[in-house]
Amino acid sequence: MKKMIATVLATVIILSICGIASTEQETRKMETAADADEFIAAFLGEHPEELENAWAFSAQMEAVLGQVGGIAGIAKQFSAFGTPENIMPAYEGKAGAVKVFYIPCTFTAMQVDLVLAVQEGVIAGLQTGPYSGSKEETTESDLYDSLELALPIPSIGELPGILTVPKGEGPFPAVILLQGSGASDKDESIGNLKPFRDLAEGLGERGIAVYRFDKRSYVYGMEMMENKHLTLVDEYLEDAMNAVQLLARQDRIDPDRIFVLGHSLGGNAIPAVAREMESAPVKACGFIMMAASPRPLDVLMREQYDFLYSLMPEITPDQQAEKDAVFAELDKLQDLYALAEDDRVAGVYSAYWKWLADYDIIQAAKDITQPVLLLQGEEDYQVTLEDFRIWKDALGEKENWRMISYPELTHAFTAGHKTEGAQVYARSDRMDVQVIEDIEDFIVNER
């Protein structure tokens, strides 16, 4: 999956590469897991640039590859993970109609899967995904059940999901979870963290049902990548609407007490979800926004890059060139409506950026009449206390809004400090209990 506003509010790093098959020499097609093993070994080796002439790549991604300095440019970005320590054998899977190969990798700073997307033997993308090298045993609880419940997507298919519901007949209040940017699984896995699993289990133990599902870009990434008209509507709004209607039909769920929670870019989507929900047969009775920003996405991207580069003891010429290239790409947004339908910025078609430019998130938030809980980690470098201040200035006096910030909590609402950068995602921490308790209190008392 090509990065969908990656590196921004996304808590998992999504990197995609694509290229064009050489016409001057015969290129190989990727057919087996052994082929994937060979490719990744070279990609993480000393001369990744040699892959461009050896393997067949998707022609439509040639421009994107050129923007990032080719495969070698992508490989440099993986230096944020540290040095490769263990590369496990690839295994085959499916993402929608696309064949994928998963390669679990342990780096000195983080564990991730490298995921190769392949169409008819042609490499269409490379991304990171949740680490699958050590499968956790499914935990059982005397306090809740975990039930498989797929979310139907009209005209496309369905998204695998899990409904965590307290033991008993109910009916119970419920929360629907919307992940941050990029392709994300139902746990919203971020390095070694799984914040949505923590929420599901923590709230399930407290008498509140939680529905989490694989994000559409995680399951149907290739289809979304090819959609030139893709906007936040496709990425969040439709699935949030359908999830509310789905839960309202479940026997143990109270249809009058369904909440929608969004984290990061999912939190940014909440005011638009609330607006869209006004026309739904069953409406959400309240909303929760975690680490959401009211500022433009490209502003956040620049700020995040500036901060992460400031943590480096010194910046090499290559690193400075990479940063300059990212900022030059974002400069295209200064004349947004000069972009054609086929133009991409930061790997995303212009329609996505134009929708965001027209999205008055503050006004949409002011229009919400249901209770809203806004949560912010004070050690979050991706969405900062500046964002929290803007929310408080605009909405702090409204009676239906409640806002809480947490000292020493990060973007994933785990303990840490912003000066650690992405290293916080390498730990196997759980979401802070106080955050879960505050969400419980909001759901129980803010009706």
Buried (B, 14 or more C-beta within 10 A) or exposed (E): BBBBBBBBBBBBBBBBBBBBBBEEEEBBBBEEBEBBBBBBEBBBEEEBBBBBEBBBBBEEBBBBBEBBBBBBBBBBBBEBBBEBEEBBEBBEEEBBEBBBBBBBBBBEBBBBBBBBBBBEBBBBBBBBBBBBBEEEEEEEEEEBBBBEBBBEBEEBBEBBBBBBBBBEEBBBBBBBBBBBBBBBBBBBBBBBBBBBBBBBBBBBBBBBBBBBBBBBBBBBBBBBBEBBEBBBBBBBBBBBBBBBBBBBEBEBBBBEBBBBBBBBBBBBBBBBBBBBBEEBEBBBBBBBBBBBBBBBBBEBBBBBBEBBEEEEEEEEEEBEBBBEBBBEBBEBBEEBEEBEEEBBBBBBBBBBBBBBBEBEBBEBBEEBEBBBBBBBBBBBBBBBBEBBBBBBEBBEEEEBBBBBBBEEBBBBBBBBBBEBBBBBBBBEBBBBEEBBEBBBEBBEEBE
